Amino acid sequence: MPQQKDIVKIAIQMPGAYPQLIQLDQKKPLSAVIKEVCDGWNLPGPDNYALQYADGVQTYITESNRLDIKNGCILRLTKAPGRCAEDLYKGIQSSDSGVRCDSLKQLASVSTDVTFAQEFISRDGHTLLVKIVEEANEAPVIMTHTLTSFMELMDHGIVSWENLSSVFIKKIASFVNAKVGDASIQQVSLDILESMVLSSHSLFLQVKHEITLERLITHLQVTNQQIQTKAMALLMALLQTAGDADRQELFAFLTKKNLRQYIYKNIIHSSGSVGDEMAHYLYVLQSVTLNHLEPRMRTPLDCYSPEQRDILHGLRQAAFETESDNSLSTERRRSLCAKEFKKLGFSNNSNPGQDLVRTPPGLLALDTMFYFASRYPDAYSRFVLENSSREDKHECPFARSSIQLTLILCDILRIGEPPSETGSNYHPIFFSQDRLMDELFCVCIQLLNKTWKEMRATQEDFDKVMQVVREQITRTLSTKPTSLELFKNKVNALNYSEILKLRQTERLHQEETLAPPVLELKERLKPELLELIRQQRLNRLCQGTLFRKISSRRRQDKLWYCRLSPNHKVLHYGDVEEDTDNPPIETLQEKIPVADIKALLTGKDCPHMKENKGKQTKEVLDLAFSITYDVEEYSLNFIASSRTDFCLWTDGLSVLLGRDMSSESMRSELEILLSMEIKLRLLDLENVPIPDSAPPVPKPPSNYNFCYDFSQAEQ
């Protein structure tokens, strides 16, 4: 008797017959199941039949995938894959073009199934398709079905791409190179060439030799988005699989042909949006192109290179109008250069090349600084001279900022990272702008100076400023600006105050997102924290407070003291002298049992405020409270010295009377405690031991030689 988990309840269909509802025993051979189904419909030759999913991807059911069948699945009884492959193989060779077309169309559909593909390839069906392509005597619709079927069969990896003849490759390339051709044929031909290029280097060389790159680029200008996408896919495959020499040749050609401008004009700008597949290829092109900067990013400055030293001194000379170096002594010239390099923002002013030894950004930082100084000399001079005139601590160091900004841009643009197989985060601005890295740097270094002033930053705030600048650049690029001018306008509008507003908005949104669980946690914590506040109020009443008393004869106010007994059962009070501080409870002669207290009154409801109605200031009214006792005929009247004392005592007396505390002080303290407790609860403290006592303060060091001596760098 099979176990229940081995039984699957399914429905099986067949055209022209009522469906069969069966209980499929997964331990029974599939051939036996098919025989039972055939017997149910009185069909002879069960070996000629197979089961197939009726919905979705109509995959054949085999012994290897039958466990994927779930309860409620609908299967279909159809031709066995071997019989289907034999019938289609014969149909493709029919003299009737209609039969050939129908057979190839059906072949393109069923070839997605690996079980069928194995059967068809075992009959050398793929070589038959290759022969049809090589002869190229069929109508476009038949050729399209042939190429599609071939591509589907090859995708299973059963047959190697290396086995294809040069005649076949040339014929596929000719379909792509044709100035006038069927769009469907060109589309699938581009797909086949891409797979060839990605399969081996030898095929890459053959395709590169046969394909006409000029024609490939013109495919990007057509309105058919599928052809655009397939053409981009082939271009990216050529770039990614090429060796260094071939890649340089391809890049030189594509740059000469203004590939990025073609893409910007015909794909990005014209359509406004692109599909996921095209977005991936645009991302790959961007990544592969920008990675040409990686060698500069990974190369440190060579302090012995005359060319690199000349660039450094060119930066200095472009920023400052100095005397002719030849007219100065060596010592004077060295001192003057050191001062100017310091004003320029180099940490090591005597040997500024040392600032560029770190990689990344290496020589790329020198390239961006030199580009800014030579391309925008007025903006460069303004940046340096403006900061040279500020106090030392408020200077925005150009060189240090430039090095860090270059590093940030490398990180944002992912220079040096190989393109991800699924990445699609391309920047439209890349396709509209030559030398994107340099131009972005020129905009962002001026943004950095603007943000520095908005933050009123000092040298100690350098890292904070760079974090804000990174956020400004990242947020602006995320809006997908399509031109450098648009990027410039957006990033400058996103000033420091706007960044702060955005951060606050996002923080509030995050709290709202977490609202349900946080609110639930708050409600669970409230009773415990309210009890903590109650105990604090009672303890404060036990300590006692000094009050002033207004006499009925309006003489000088007297002082009196009131405190709660340690057992919380009696209020003790009595007059005291002005200089008395915390008198013992035994010296307070008067007392009121807490059990006798009837009510707590505040403000104008207090008896001593009613007696002087209209003569008390608002300040006094806000600090007045009373308790009534002994059948409400007597009252003890208070005027607190501060709002804090008023809240403490009214809360404490409410607790004694069994009522809820209601002061604004209590609400504020509860919110603070809740916020602190929730933050602690949400911290990941798993396996983190929390000590019961504070750790000991370590001994001071034996010397302080580890401190950096800035005076050495200034020499």
C-alpha positions as CSV (number, residue, x, y, z in Angstrom):
1,M,0.0,0.0,0.0
2,P,1.7,3.3,-1.1
3,Q,2.1,6.0,1.5
4,Q,-0.1,9.1,1.2
5,K,2.8,11.4,0.3
6,D,3.6,9.2,-2.8
7,I,0.1,9.8,-4.2
8,V,-0.6,12.9,-6.3
9,K,-4.1,13.8,-7.5
10,I,-4.0,15.1,-11.1
11,A,-6.1,15.6,-14.2
12,I,-5.1,14.3,-17.6
13,Q,-6.4,15.8,-20.9
14,M,-6.5,14.7,-24.5
15,P,-8.2,16.5,-27.4
16,G,-11.7,15.0,-28.2
17,A,-11.9,13.0,-24.9
18,Y,-13.2,13.6,-21.4
19,P,-10.4,14.3,-18.9
20,Q,-9.3,11.5,-16.5
21,L,-8.9,12.2,-12.8
22,I,-6.3,9.9,-11.4
23,Q,-4.2,9.3,-8.4
24,L,-0.6,9.2,-9.6
25,D,1.5,6.8,-7.6
26,Q,5.0,8.3,-7.8
27,K,6.6,4.9,-7.1
28,K,5.0,3.3,-10.1
29,P,7.0,3.4,-13.4
30,L,6.0,6.2,-15.7
31,S,5.4,3.8,-18.6
32,A,2.9,1.9,-16.4
33,V,1.0,5.1,-15.7
34,I,0.9,6.0,-19.4
35,K,-0.4,2.5,-20.2
36,E,-3.2,2.9,-17.7
37,V,-4.1,6.3,-19.1
38,C,-4.1,4.9,-22.7
39,D,-6.3,1.9,-21.6
40,G,-8.7,4.4,-20.1
41,W,-9.2,5.9,-23.6
42,N,-8.8,2.6,-25.5
43,L,-5.6,3.9,-27.2
44,P,-3.2,1.2,-28.7
45,G,0.6,1.6,-28.6
46,P,1.2,3.4,-25.3
47,D,4.9,3.6,-26.2
48,N,3.9,6.3,-28.7
49,Y,2.6,8.6,-26.0
50,A,4.0,10.7,-23.2
51,L,2.7,13.1,-20.6
52,Q,3.3,16.8,-20.8
53,Y,2.2,19.8,-18.7
54,A,-0.9,21.4,-20.2
55,D,-0.3,24.9,-18.9
56,G,2.7,27.2,-18.9
57,V,5.9,25.7,-20.2
58,Q,4.7,22.5,-21.7
59,T,7.6,20.3,-20.6
60,Y,7.6,16.5,-21.1
61,I,7.2,14.5,-17.9
62,T,10.2,12.1,-17.4
63,E,11.4,9.9,-14.6
64,S,13.9,12.6,-13.6
65,N,11.3,15.5,-13.2
66,R,8.1,13.6,-12.2
67,L,8.6,14.5,-8.6
68,D,7.9,18.2,-9.5
69,I,4.2,17.2,-10.2
70,K,2.0,18.7,-7.5
71,N,-1.6,18.0,-6.4
72,G,-4.0,19.6,-8.8
73,C,-1.7,19.7,-11.8
74,I,-3.2,19.3,-15.3
75,L,-1.3,17.1,-17.7
76,R,-1.8,16.3,-21.3
77,L,-1.4,13.0,-23.2
78,T,0.6,13.8,-26.3
79,K,3.1,12.3,-28.8
80,A,6.2,10.7,-27.3
81,P,9.2,12.9,-27.9
82,G,10.9,10.3,-30.1
83,R,7.8,10.0,-32.3
84,C,7.4,13.8,-32.4
85,A,11.0,14.2,-33.4
86,E,10.7,11.6,-36.2
87,D,7.5,13.2,-37.6
88,L,9.0,16.7,-37.6
89,Y,12.3,15.5,-39.1
90,K,10.3,14.0,-42.0
91,G,8.1,17.1,-42.3
92,I,11.1,19.4,-42.6
93,Q,12.2,17.4,-45.7
94,S,8.8,17.5,-47.4
95,S,8.6,18.8,-50.9
96,D,5.5,20.8,-49.9
97,S,6.6,24.2,-48.6
98,G,3.5,24.5,-46.5
99,V,4.3,21.3,-44.6
100,R,7.9,22.4,-44.2
101,C,6.8,25.7,-42.8
102,D,4.3,24.2,-40.3
103,S,6.9,21.5,-39.3
104,L,9.6,24.2,-38.6
105,K,7.2,26.4,-36.8
106,Q,6.2,23.5,-34.5
107,L,9.9,22.6,-34.1
108,A,10.7,26.1,-32.9
109,S,8.1,25.7,-30.2
110,V,8.9,22.2,-28.9
111,S,12.7,22.6,-29.1
112,T,12.6,24.4,-25.8
113,D,12.1,21.0,-24.1
114,V,15.5,19.3,-23.5
115,T,13.9,15.8,-23.8
116,F,12.6,16.5,-27.3
117,A,15.9,18.3,-28.2
118,Q,17.9,15.2,-27.3
119,E,15.7,13.0,-29.5
120,F,15.8,15.4,-32.5
121,I,19.6,15.9,-32.3
122,S,20.1,12.2,-32.0
123,R,18.6,12.0,-35.5
124,D,21.0,14.6,-36.8
125,G,18.1,17.0,-37.0
126,H,20.4,20.0,-36.2
127,T,22.6,19.3,-39.2
128,L,19.5,19.3,-41.4
129,L,18.8,22.8,-40.1
130,V,22.4,23.9,-40.8
131,K,22.1,22.7,-44.4
132,I,18.8,24.7,-44.9
133,V,20.6,27.8,-43.7
134,E,23.7,27.2,-45.9
135,E,21.7,26.7,-49.0
136,A,19.4,29.7,-48.2
137,N,16.8,28.8,-50.7
138,E,13.8,29.1,-48.4
139,A,11.3,31.9,-48.0
140,P,11.9,34.4,-45.2
141,V,9.2,32.9,-42.9
142,I,10.6,29.4,-43.3
143,M,14.2,30.7,-42.7
144,T,13.0,32.5,-39.6
145,H,11.5,29.3,-38.1
146,T,14.7,27.4,-39.1
147,L,17.0,29.8,-37.3
148,T,14.7,30.0,-34.3
149,S,14.6,26.2,-34.0
150,F,18.4,26.0,-34.4
151,M,18.9,28.6,-31.7
152,E,16.6,26.8,-29.3
153,L,18.3,23.4,-29.9
154,M,21.8,24.9,-29.4
155,D,20.8,26.6,-26.1
156,H,20.6,23.2,-24.4
157,G,24.4,22.7,-24.8
158,I,24.0,19.2,-26.3
159,V,26.0,20.2,-29.4
160,S,29.2,22.3,-29.4
161,W,29.2,25.6,-31.3
162,E,32.7,24.7,-32.4
163,N,31.3,22.1,-34.8
164,L,29.7,24.8,-37.1
165,S,31.2,25.3,-40.5
166,S,32.7,28.6,-41.8
167,V,30.0,28.5,-44.5
168,F,27.3,28.6,-41.9
169,I,28.9,31.4,-40.0
170,K,29.4,33.5,-43.2
171,K,25.7,32.9,-44.1
172,I,24.5,34.1,-40.6
173,A,26.8,37.1,-40.8
174,S,25.4,38.0,-44.3
175,F,21.9,38.1,-42.8
176,V,23.2,40.7,-40.3
177,N,25.2,42.7,-42.8
178,A,22.4,42.9,-45.4
179,K,21.3,46.5,-45.9
180,V,17.8,45.3,-46.7
181,G,16.6,42.1,-45.0
182,D,13.8,40.5,-43.0
183,A,13.7,41.9,-39.5
184,S,12.9,38.6,-37.9
185,I,15.8,36.9,-39.7
186,Q,18.2,39.7,-38.6
187,Q,17.0,39.5,-35.0
188,V,17.6,35.7,-34.5
189,S,20.9,35.9,-36.6
190,L,22.2,38.5,-34.1
191,D,21.2,36.2,-31.3
192,I,23.1,33.3,-32.9
193,L,26.3,35.4,-33.5
194,E,26.2,36.6,-29.9
195,S,26.2,32.9,-28.6
196,M,29.0,32.1,-31.0
197,V,31.2,34.9,-29.7
198,L,30.6,34.0,-26.1
199,S,31.3,30.3,-26.7
200,S,35.0,30.5,-27.8
201,H,37.8,32.8,-28.8
202,S,38.2,31.1,-32.2
203,L,34.6,31.8,-33.0
204,F,35.0,35.4,-31.8
205,L,37.8,35.9,-34.4
206,Q,35.6,34.4,-37.1
207,V,32.6,36.5,-36.3
208,K,34.7,39.6,-35.9
209,H,36.2,38.9,-39.4
210,E,32.8,38.4,-41.0
211,I,30.6,41.0,-39.3
212,T,30.6,44.6,-40.6
213,L,30.7,46.8,-37.6
214,E,29.4,49.8,-39.5
215,R,26.3,47.9,-40.3
216,L,26.0,46.6,-36.8
217,I,26.0,50.2,-35.5
218,T,23.3,51.2,-38.0
219,H,21.1,48.6,-36.4
220,L,21.0,50.8,-33.4
221,Q,19.2,53.5,-35.4
222,V,16.2,51.4,-36.5
223,T,12.9,51.7,-34.7
224,N,12.7,48.0,-34.0
225,Q,13.7,47.7,-30.3
226,Q,14.3,44.0,-30.5
227,I,16.9,44.5,-33.3
228,Q,18.5,47.4,-31.3
229,T,18.7,45.2,-28.2
230,K,20.2,42.2,-30.1
231,A,22.7,44.5,-31.9
232,M,23.8,45.9,-28.5
233,A,24.1,42.4,-27.1
234,L,26.5,41.4,-29.9
235,L,28.6,44.5,-29.5
236,M,28.9,43.8,-25.8
237,A,29.8,40.2,-26.4
238,L,32.5,41.3,-28.8
239,L,33.9,43.8,-26.3
240,Q,33.8,41.4,-23.3
241,T,35.4,38.4,-25.0
242,A,38.1,40.3,-27.0
243,G,41.7,40.2,-25.9
244,D,43.5,43.5,-24.9
245,A,44.7,44.2,-28.5
246,D,41.3,43.4,-30.1
247,R,39.4,45.4,-27.4
248,Q,41.6,48.5,-28.0
249,E,40.9,48.2,-31.7
250,L,37.2,47.8,-31.2
251,F,37.1,50.8,-28.8
252,A,39.0,52.9,-31.2
253,F,36.5,52.1,-33.9
254,L,33.4,52.6,-31.8
255,T,34.8,55.9,-30.5
256,K,35.5,57.1,-34.0
257,K,31.9,56.1,-35.0
258,N,30.5,58.0,-31.9
259,L,28.7,54.9,-30.6
260,R,27.6,56.7,-27.4
261,Q,26.0,59.5,-29.4
262,Y,24.2,56.9,-31.6
263,I,22.9,55.2,-28.4
264,Y,21.9,58.5,-26.8
265,K,20.1,59.8,-29.9
266,N,18.4,56.6,-31.1
267,I,17.8,54.6,-27.9
268,I,17.8,56.7,-24.8
269,H,16.6,60.1,-25.9
270,S,14.1,59.0,-28.6
271,S,12.3,56.3,-26.5
272,G,12.6,57.9,-23.1
273,S,12.8,54.5,-21.5
274,V,14.5,51.2,-22.4
275,G,13.7,47.5,-21.7
276,D,15.4,45.5,-19.0
277,E,17.6,43.7,-21.5
278,M,18.8,46.9,-23.2
279,A,19.3,48.5,-19.8
280,H,21.7,45.7,-18.9
281,Y,23.7,46.1,-22.2
282,L,23.9,49.9,-21.6
283,Y,25.2,49.2,-18.1
284,V,27.8,46.8,-19.5
285,L,29.0,49.3,-22.1
286,Q,29.2,52.0,-19.5
287,S,31.1,49.6,-17.1
288,V,33.5,48.3,-19.8
289,T,34.3,51.8,-21.0
290,L,34.8,53.4,-17.6
291,N,37.1,50.5,-16.6
292,H,39.6,51.9,-19.1
293,L,40.4,54.3,-16.3
294,E,41.3,51.5,-13.9
295,P,45.1,51.4,-14.8
296,R,45.4,55.1,-14.0
297,M,43.5,54.5,-10.8
298,R,45.7,51.7,-9.7
299,T,49.0,53.4,-10.6
300,P,50.7,55.6,-7.9
301,L,52.5,58.8,-8.8
302,D,56.2,58.4,-9.6
303,C,58.0,61.1,-7.8
304,Y,61.0,60.6,-10.2
305,S,58.9,61.1,-13.3
306,P,59.7,64.6,-14.9
307,E,56.4,64.6,-16.7
308,Q,54.3,64.0,-13.5
309,R,56.4,66.6,-11.6
310,D,55.8,69.1,-14.3
311,I,52.0,68.6,-14.0
312,L,52.2,69.1,-10.3
313,H,54.1,72.4,-10.7
314,G,51.8,73.3,-13.5
315,L,48.9,73.1,-11.0
316,R,50.8,75.4,-8.6
317,Q,51.7,77.9,-11.3
318,A,48.2,78.0,-12.7
319,A,46.9,78.9,-9.3
320,F,49.4,81.6,-8.2
321,E,51.1,84.4,-10.0
322,T,54.7,83.9,-8.8
323,E,58.0,85.5,-9.5
324,S,60.2,83.9,-12.1
325,D,61.7,80.8,-10.5
326,N,65.0,81.4,-12.3
327,S,65.5,84.7,-10.4
328,L,65.3,83.0,-7.0
329,S,67.9,81.1,-5.0
330,T,67.3,77.4,-4.6
331,E,66.4,77.7,-1.0
332,R,64.0,80.6,-1.6
333,R,62.4,78.8,-4.5
334,R,61.9,75.6,-2.5
335,S,60.4,77.6,0.4
336,L,58.0,79.5,-1.9
337,C,56.9,76.2,-3.6
338,A,56.2,74.6,-0.3
339,K,54.0,77.5,0.8
340,E,52.1,77.5,-2.5
341,F,51.6,73.7,-2.4
342,K,50.3,74.1,1.2
343,K,47.8,76.7,0.0
344,L,46.9,74.4,-2.8
345,G,45.8,71.8,-0.2
346,F,48.6,69.2,-0.3
347,S,49.4,67.6,3.1
348,N,53.0,67.0,2.2
349,N,53.9,70.5,0.9
350,S,57.6,69.8,0.5
351,N,56.9,66.7,-1.6
352,P,53.3,66.9,-2.9
353,G,53.7,63.7,-5.0
354,Q,53.5,61.7,-1.8
355,D,49.8,62.7,-1.5
356,L,49.1,60.8,-4.8
357,V,51.0,57.6,-3.9
358,R,47.8,56.0,-2.5
359,T,45.9,53.8,-4.9
360,P,43.1,54.2,-5.7
361,P,42.8,57.0,-6.9
362,G,46.5,57.2,-7.9
363,L,47.3,59.1,-11.1
364,L,43.6,59.4,-11.9
365,A,43.3,62.1,-9.2
366,L,46.2,64.0,-10.8
367,D,44.4,63.7,-14.2
368,T,41.2,65.1,-12.9
369,M,42.9,68.0,-11.1
370,F,44.9,68.9,-14.2
371,Y,41.8,68.6,-16.4
372,F,39.9,71.1,-14.2
373,A,42.8,73.5,-14.1
374,S,43.3,73.5,-17.8
375,R,39.7,73.2,-18.9
376,Y,38.2,75.7,-16.5
377,P,41.1,77.9,-15.4
378,D,39.0,80.7,-14.0
379,A,37.0,78.4,-11.8
380,Y,40.2,76.7,-10.7
381,S,41.9,80.0,-9.7
382,R,38.8,81.2,-7.9
383,F,38.6,78.0,-5.9
384,V,42.2,78.1,-4.7
385,L,42.5,81.9,-4.1
386,E,39.1,82.0,-2.3
387,N,40.2,79.4,0.2
388,S,43.7,80.9,0.5
389,S,42.1,84.1,1.9
390,R,40.2,82.2,4.6
391,E,41.4,81.4,8.1
392,D,43.5,78.3,8.1
393,K,40.9,76.2,9.9
394,H,38.2,77.2,7.4
395,E,40.2,76.5,4.3
396,C,38.8,73.9,1.9
397,P,42.0,72.1,0.7
398,F,41.8,71.7,-3.1
399,A,44.3,68.9,-3.4
400,R,43.0,66.8,-0.5
401,S,39.4,67.4,-1.5
402,S,40.2,66.5,-5.2
403,I,41.9,63.2,-4.2
404,Q,39.0,62.2,-2.0
405,L,36.4,63.3,-4.6
406,T,38.1,61.3,-7.3
407,L,37.9,58.3,-5.0
408,I,34.2,58.9,-4.4
409,L,33.4,59.2,-8.1
410,C,35.3,56.0,-8.8
411,D,33.2,54.2,-6.2
412,I,29.9,55.7,-7.4
413,L,30.7,54.9,-11.1
414,R,32.1,51.5,-10.0
415,I,35.4,52.0,-11.9
416,G,37.5,48.9,-11.6
417,E,34.6,46.6,-10.9
418,P,33.7,44.0,-13.5
419,P,30.2,44.4,-14.9
420,S,27.6,42.3,-13.1
421,E,25.7,39.6,-15.0
422,T,22.4,41.1,-13.9
423,G,23.3,44.8,-13.5
424,S,21.2,47.4,-15.2
425,N,22.0,50.6,-13.3
426,Y,23.4,52.7,-16.2
427,H,23.7,56.5,-16.2
428,P,22.1,58.2,-19.3
429,I,24.5,61.1,-18.7
430,F,27.4,58.7,-19.7
431,F,26.0,58.5,-23.3
432,S,25.5,62.2,-23.7
433,Q,29.0,63.3,-22.4
434,D,32.5,62.6,-23.5
435,R,35.1,62.3,-20.7
436,L,32.3,61.8,-18.2
437,M,34.7,61.3,-15.2
438,D,36.6,64.5,-15.9
439,E,33.5,66.6,-16.5
440,L,31.7,65.2,-13.4
441,F,34.8,66.0,-11.3
442,C,34.8,69.6,-12.6
443,V,31.1,70.1,-11.5
444,C,31.5,68.3,-8.2
445,I,34.7,70.0,-7.0
446,Q,32.9,73.3,-7.3
447,L,29.9,71.8,-5.5
448,L,32.2,70.6,-2.7
449,N,33.5,74.2,-2.2
450,K,29.9,75.4,-2.1
451,T,28.8,72.7,0.4
452,W,31.9,73.5,2.5
453,K,30.8,77.1,2.9
454,E,27.1,76.1,3.6
455,M,28.3,73.8,6.4
456,R,30.7,76.5,7.7
457,A,33.2,73.6,7.9
458,T,36.6,73.5,9.4
459,Q,39.4,71.0,8.7
460,E,38.0,68.7,11.4
461,D,34.7,68.5,9.4
462,F,36.4,67.3,6.2
463,D,34.9,63.7,6.4
464,K,31.4,65.1,7.2
465,V,31.6,67.4,4.1
466,M,32.7,64.5,1.9
467,Q,29.8,62.4,3.2
468,V,27.3,65.1,2.3
469,V,28.9,65.6,-1.2
470,R,28.8,61.8,-1.8
471,E,25.1,61.9,-0.9
472,Q,24.4,64.9,-3.2
473,I,26.1,63.2,-6.2
474,T,24.4,59.8,-5.5
475,R,20.9,61.3,-5.1
476,T,21.3,63.4,-8.2
477,L,22.5,60.5,-10.4
478,S,19.7,58.4,-9.1
479,T,17.3,60.8,-10.9
480,K,18.9,59.7,-14.2
481,P,19.8,63.2,-15.6
482,T,20.3,63.0,-19.3
483,S,22.9,65.8,-19.7
484,L,25.7,67.3,-17.8
485,E,23.9,70.7,-17.6
486,L,20.9,69.0,-16.1
487,F,23.1,67.2,-13.6
488,K,24.8,70.5,-12.6
489,N,21.5,72.3,-12.0
490,K,20.0,69.4,-10.0
491,V,23.1,68.8,-7.8
492,N,23.6,72.5,-7.0
493,A,19.9,72.8,-6.1
494,L,20.4,69.9,-3.6
495,N,22.2,72.1,-1.0
496,Y,23.1,71.1,2.5
497,S,19.8,72.3,4.0
498,E,17.9,70.1,1.5
499,I,20.0,67.1,2.4
500,L,19.1,67.6,6.0
501,K,15.4,67.8,5.1
502,L,15.6,64.7,3.1
503,R,17.3,62.8,5.8
504,Q,14.7,63.9,8.3
505,T,11.9,62.9,6.0
506,E,13.4,59.5,5.4
507,R,13.9,59.0,9.1
508,L,10.3,59.7,9.8
509,H,9.2,57.5,6.9
510,Q,11.3,54.7,8.4
511,E,9.7,55.1,11.8
512,E,6.3,55.0,10.1
513,T,7.2,51.9,8.3
514,L,8.1,50.3,11.7
515,A,5.1,51.8,13.4
516,P,3.0,48.7,14.0
517,P,5.7,46.7,15.8
518,V,7.1,49.8,17.5
519,L,3.7,50.8,18.8
520,E,3.1,47.3,20.1
521,L,6.4,47.4,21.9
522,K,5.6,50.8,23.3
523,E,2.3,49.6,24.8
524,R,4.1,46.6,26.4
525,L,6.8,48.9,27.9
526,K,4.5,51.6,29.2
527,P,3.3,50.0,32.5
528,E,6.8,49.2,33.6
529,L,8.1,52.7,32.9
530,L,5.1,54.4,34.4
531,E,5.7,52.4,37.6
532,L,9.3,53.6,37.5
533,I,8.1,57.2,37.3
534,R,5.6,56.6,40.2
535,Q,8.4,55.4,42.4
536,Q,10.5,58.4,41.6
537,R,7.7,60.7,42.4
538,L,7.1,59.0,45.8
539,N,10.8,59.1,46.6
540,R,10.8,62.8,45.8
541,L,7.9,63.4,48.2
542,C,9.8,61.5,50.9
543,Q,12.8,63.8,50.5
544,G,10.5,66.8,51.0
545,T,10.3,70.3,49.6
546,L,10.4,73.9,50.9
547,F,7.3,76.0,50.1
548,R,6.4,79.6,50.7
549,K,3.1,80.5,52.5
550,I,1.0,83.6,52.0
551,S,-0.3,84.8,55.3
552,S,-3.9,86.1,55.6
553,R,-2.6,89.5,56.9
554,R,-0.4,89.9,53.8
555,R,2.7,90.1,55.8
556,Q,6.1,88.8,54.5
557,D,5.7,85.3,53.2
558,K,6.7,82.5,55.6
559,L,8.5,79.3,54.7
560,W,7.3,75.8,55.5
561,Y,8.4,72.3,54.7
562,C,6.5,69.2,53.8
563,R,7.6,65.6,53.3
564,L,6.1,62.1,53.1
565,S,6.9,59.5,55.6
566,P,9.1,56.6,54.4
567,N,6.1,54.2,54.7
568,H,4.0,56.5,52.5
569,K,1.2,56.8,55.1
570,V,1.6,60.3,56.6
571,L,2.4,63.8,55.3
572,H,4.5,65.7,57.8
573,Y,4.8,69.5,57.6
574,G,5.7,72.6,59.6
575,D,7.1,76.1,59.6
576,V,10.9,76.4,59.2
577,E,13.4,79.2,59.2
578,E,14.7,80.6,55.9
579,D,18.2,79.0,56.2
580,T,16.8,75.6,57.0
581,D,17.8,72.8,54.6
582,N,16.1,69.4,54.7
583,P,14.9,69.4,58.3
584,P,14.4,66.0,60.0
585,I,10.9,64.5,59.9
586,E,10.8,64.6,63.8
587,T,11.0,68.5,63.8
588,L,7.9,68.8,61.6
589,Q,5.1,69.0,64.2
590,E,2.0,68.8,62.0
591,K,0.9,65.7,60.1
592,I,-2.0,64.5,57.9
593,P,-2.7,60.8,57.4
594,V,-2.7,59.9,53.7
595,A,-5.9,57.9,54.3
596,D,-7.7,61.2,55.3
597,I,-6.9,63.0,52.1
598,K,-10.0,63.5,50.1
599,A,-9.1,65.5,47.0
600,L,-6.3,67.2,45.1
601,L,-7.0,70.7,43.7
602,T,-5.0,72.9,41.4
603,G,-4.9,76.5,40.1
604,K,-8.0,78.6,40.7
605,D,-9.8,75.7,42.3
606,C,-7.5,75.9,45.3
607,P,-9.0,77.5,48.5
608,H,-6.1,79.9,49.0
609,M,-6.6,81.1,45.4
610,K,-10.3,81.6,45.8
611,E,-9.8,83.8,48.9
612,N,-7.6,86.1,46.8
613,K,-9.6,85.8,43.6
614,G,-8.5,88.3,41.0
615,K,-5.4,89.3,42.9
616,Q,-3.1,86.4,41.9
617,T,-0.9,86.4,38.9
618,K,-1.0,83.7,36.3
619,E,2.4,82.5,37.4
620,V,1.1,81.9,40.9
621,L,-2.0,80.2,39.7
622,D,0.1,77.8,37.6
623,L,2.1,76.8,40.7
624,A,-0.7,76.5,43.3
625,F,-2.2,73.2,44.5
626,S,-4.1,72.0,47.6
627,I,-5.2,68.9,49.3
628,T,-8.4,68.6,51.2
629,Y,-8.8,66.3,54.2
630,D,-11.1,65.4,57.1
631,V,-14.5,65.5,55.4
632,E,-13.2,68.3,53.1
633,E,-13.4,70.9,55.8
634,Y,-9.7,71.5,56.0
635,S,-7.1,72.0,53.3
636,L,-3.3,72.2,53.1
637,N,-2.3,74.8,50.5
638,F,0.9,74.8,48.4
639,I,2.6,77.3,46.1
640,A,5.5,75.5,44.4
641,S,8.8,77.4,43.7
642,S,9.0,76.0,40.2
643,R,7.0,74.2,37.6
644,T,9.2,71.1,38.1
645,D,8.2,71.0,41.8
646,F,4.6,71.5,40.9
647,C,4.6,68.5,38.5
648,L,6.5,66.3,41.0
649,W,4.1,67.0,43.9
650,T,0.9,66.8,41.9
651,D,2.0,63.5,40.3
652,G,3.1,62.1,43.7
653,L,-0.1,63.1,45.4
654,S,-2.1,61.6,42.5
655,V,-0.2,58.3,43.0
656,L,-1.0,58.4,46.8
657,L,-4.7,58.9,45.9
658,G,-4.6,56.0,43.4
659,R,-5.1,58.3,40.4
660,D,-3.2,58.6,37.0
661,M,-0.4,61.1,36.8
662,S,-1.2,63.9,34.3
663,S,1.6,66.4,34.3
664,E,3.5,67.5,31.2
665,S,6.7,66.5,33.0
666,M,5.5,62.9,33.3
667,R,4.6,62.7,29.6
668,S,8.0,64.1,28.6
669,E,9.9,61.7,30.9
670,L,7.8,58.7,29.7
671,E,8.6,59.6,26.0
672,I,12.3,59.8,26.7
673,L,12.3,56.5,28.6
674,L,10.3,54.8,25.9
675,S,12.5,56.1,23.1
676,M,15.7,55.0,25.0
677,E,14.3,51.6,25.9
678,I,13.0,50.9,22.3
679,K,16.4,51.7,20.8
680,L,18.1,49.4,23.3
681,R,15.6,46.6,22.5
682,L,16.1,47.0,18.8
683,L,19.8,46.8,19.0
684,D,21.3,43.4,18.0
685,L,22.9,42.4,21.3
686,E,22.9,38.7,20.7
687,N,25.9,37.1,22.3
688,V,27.1,40.5,23.5
689,P,27.8,40.3,27.3
690,I,26.6,43.4,29.2
691,P,28.8,44.0,32.3
692,D,27.1,44.8,35.6
693,S,29.6,47.5,36.4
694,A,31.6,50.0,34.3
695,P,35.0,48.9,33.1
696,P,38.0,50.4,34.8
697,V,39.6,53.5,33.3
698,P,42.9,52.5,31.6
699,K,46.2,53.9,32.8
700,P,47.6,56.9,30.9
701,P,50.3,56.0,28.3
702,S,53.9,56.3,29.2
703,N,54.5,58.9,26.4
704,Y,52.5,60.8,23.8
705,N,54.8,60.2,20.8
706,F,51.9,58.7,18.8
707,C,50.4,62.2,18.3
708,Y,50.9,63.6,14.8
709,D,53.3,66.6,14.6
710,F,51.7,69.0,12.2
711,S,54.7,71.3,12.4
712,Q,56.8,68.8,10.5
713,A,54.5,68.9,7.5
714,E,54.5,72.7,7.4
715,Q,58.2,73.0,7.1
